[in-house]
Amino acid sequence: MQALGPRFAVEVAFLIALAVGAGIAELSAAAIVTVMALAWLLICLFELAVWAEGPRFPVLQRRTATVADEPPPEVTEVRAPDKPPRRRFWRRSRTPRGEGA
């Protein structure tokens, strides 16, 4: 992926020049919007053509990892979590105000 470069600058200059030209020609607002939409579509088609000619990603080769034939470590101790799991706010018990925290 390239950074914004000279092609982007030319495209922006084209759109700005077209907008200024449409304003100087005293076109109606609807005509200016139509001209700018067509110019934007033209630039999109140009970008699509440039993208289609560009290089493609190489085919990825999947590599498999080799695992040593060692048994998994044995579990010697199982501990309970320190705190009970948090309850969802809609499942909390409702306590009157002033009681509890």
QUIGI-V184783 format. One record per backbone hydrogen bond with DSSP energy under -0.5 kcal/mol. NH is the residue of the N-H (numbers start at 1). CO is the residue of the C=O. If there is no record, write none. Layout:
nh = {NH	NH}
co = {CO	CO}
This chain:
nh = {9	10	11	12	13	14	15	16	17	18	19	20	21	22	23	24	25	26	27	32	33	34	35	36	37	38	39	40	41	42	43	44	45	46	47	48	49	50	51	52	53	54	54	62	70	76	79	91	92	92	95	99	100}
co = {5	6	7	8	9	10	11	12	13	14	15	16	17	18	19	20	21	23	22	28	29	30	31	32	33	34	35	36	37	38	39	40	41	42	43	44	45	46	47	48	49	50	51	60	68	74	77	88	88	89	93	96	98}
